[in-house]
């Protein structure tokens, strides 16, 4: 009885931890059909505020608050990330590829998987692109 009182809370705590989907290896090719996806959302002030909030929680620690690729964890993890404030950084990347990477991850970046709705991910694509327009 005492053992279950001690072990059970620990197991419940572990079971309730958020699970991250596995990231796609950096060398893995992005499916060709991902590049053909077109962003179906019309961003609003509200949807972009939500995207910015989610970016702050999940992305800024590596990609930086402004998308400059200089987040707090970059040096610790010895990463070199694109500077999304540079318009050339995403010029050759269609929205569908960015959507695919946010959803599925790439390299050491975990994907959002099913944690975000597709419209939320598309709004994140709009947000990431907006970093270069400042």
Buried (B, 14 or more C-beta within 10 A) or exposed (E): EEEEEEEEEEEEEEEEEEEEBEBBEEEEEBEEEBEEBEBEBEBEEEBBEBBBEBBEEBBBBBBBBBBBBBBEEBEEEEBEBBBBBBEEBBEEBBBBBBBBBBBBBBBEBBBBBEBBEEBBBBBBBBBBBBBBEE
